Amino acid sequence: MKNQYRKKPVVIEAVKFEDTAESLAAISDFSDKDISVNYNEPEHPYLKIHTLEGVMTASPGDWIIKGVKGEFYPCKPDIFEATYEPV
């Protein structure tokens, strides 16, 4: 027998990662941490994020979400759009 569950409604804070100075400043302010983007492959920059599960990466267009316990993690834009709406 399978059980079904609904995600509890919760308001989150999020910032979209774009490869711009303004976006990087917003993410730094948002997370209260210094951030850095890896440009080893200039056409594919990525941001490293320390999460509860370890280090994850975000690509331009991904959302950086602050979770209910103050943790940060990346979210792909399609998942973000399917899961969240503006309040």
MIPAMAR-636716 format. One record per residue (C-alpha): residue number from 1; x, y, z. Coordinates in steps of 0.5 Angstrom, whole numbers, always signed. Layout:
<rs>
r pos->NUM X->X Y->Y Z->Z
...
</rs>
This chain:
<rs>
r pos->1 X->+0 Y->+0 Z->+0
r pos->2 X->+3 Y->+7 Z->-2
r pos->3 X->+2 Y->+13 Z->+2
r pos->4 X->+1 Y->+20 Z->-1
r pos->5 X->+4 Y->+26 Z->+2
r pos->6 X->+3 Y->+33 Z->+1
r pos->7 X->+9 Y->+38 Z->+2
r pos->8 X->+8 Y->+43 Z->+7
r pos->9 X->+7 Y->+50 Z->+5
r pos->10 X->+13 Y->+54 Z->+7
r pos->11 X->+15 Y->+61 Z->+5
r pos->12 X->+23 Y->+61 Z->+3
r pos->13 X->+28 Y->+66 Z->+0
r pos->14 X->+31 Y->+65 Z->-6
r pos->15 X->+36 Y->+69 Z->-11
r pos->16 X->+37 Y->+67 Z->-18
r pos->17 X->+45 Y->+66 Z->-20
r pos->18 X->+47 Y->+70 Z->-26
r pos->19 X->+54 Y->+71 Z->-28
r pos->20 X->+54 Y->+78 Z->-27
r pos->21 X->+57 Y->+82 Z->-21
r pos->22 X->+50 Y->+84 Z->-19
r pos->23 X->+48 Y->+77 Z->-18
r pos->24 X->+54 Y->+75 Z->-14
r pos->25 X->+54 Y->+81 Z->-10
r pos->26 X->+46 Y->+79 Z->-8
r pos->27 X->+48 Y->+72 Z->-7
r pos->28 X->+54 Y->+74 Z->-2
r pos->29 X->+49 Y->+79 Z->+2
r pos->30 X->+44 Y->+74 Z->+2
r pos->31 X->+48 Y->+68 Z->+5
r pos->32 X->+53 Y->+72 Z->+9
r pos->33 X->+59 Y->+69 Z->+6
r pos->34 X->+64 Y->+70 Z->+1
r pos->35 X->+63 Y->+67 Z->-5
r pos->36 X->+67 Y->+65 Z->-11
r pos->37 X->+65 Y->+62 Z->-18
r pos->38 X->+69 Y->+57 Z->-22
r pos->39 X->+72 Y->+60 Z->-29
r pos->40 X->+76 Y->+54 Z->-31
r pos->41 X->+72 Y->+53 Z->-37
r pos->42 X->+70 Y->+60 Z->-38
r pos->43 X->+63 Y->+58 Z->-42
r pos->44 X->+61 Y->+54 Z->-36
r pos->45 X->+62 Y->+58 Z->-30
r pos->46 X->+59 Y->+55 Z->-23
r pos->47 X->+58 Y->+57 Z->-16
r pos->48 X->+60 Y->+52 Z->-11
r pos->49 X->+55 Y->+52 Z->-5
r pos->50 X->+56 Y->+49 Z->+2
r pos->51 X->+50 Y->+45 Z->+4
r pos->52 X->+48 Y->+40 Z->+9
r pos->53 X->+49 Y->+34 Z->+4
r pos->54 X->+56 Y->+37 Z->+2
r pos->55 X->+59 Y->+41 Z->-3
r pos->56 X->+54 Y->+42 Z->-9
r pos->57 X->+54 Y->+47 Z->-15
r pos->58 X->+50 Y->+52 Z->-19
r pos->59 X->+50 Y->+54 Z->-26
r pos->60 X->+48 Y->+61 Z->-29
r pos->61 X->+40 Y->+61 Z->-28
r pos->62 X->+40 Y->+56 Z->-22
r pos->63 X->+36 Y->+59 Z->-16
r pos->64 X->+40 Y->+59 Z->-9
r pos->65 X->+35 Y->+57 Z->-4
r pos->66 X->+35 Y->+59 Z->+4
r pos->67 X->+32 Y->+53 Z->+7
r pos->68 X->+28 Y->+53 Z->+13
r pos->69 X->+34 Y->+52 Z->+18
r pos->70 X->+38 Y->+57 Z->+15
r pos->71 X->+42 Y->+52 Z->+10
r pos->72 X->+43 Y->+54 Z->+3
r pos->73 X->+42 Y->+50 Z->-3
r pos->74 X->+42 Y->+50 Z->-11
r pos->75 X->+35 Y->+49 Z->-15
r pos->76 X->+35 Y->+48 Z->-22
r pos->77 X->+30 Y->+53 Z->-26
r pos->78 X->+25 Y->+48 Z->-28
r pos->79 X->+24 Y->+45 Z->-21
r pos->80 X->+24 Y->+52 Z->-18
r pos->81 X->+18 Y->+54 Z->-23
r pos->82 X->+14 Y->+47 Z->-21
r pos->83 X->+15 Y->+48 Z->-14
r pos->84 X->+15 Y->+55 Z->-12
r pos->85 X->+11 Y->+61 Z->-13
r pos->86 X->+12 Y->+69 Z->-12
r pos->87 X->+8 Y->+71 Z->-5
</rs>
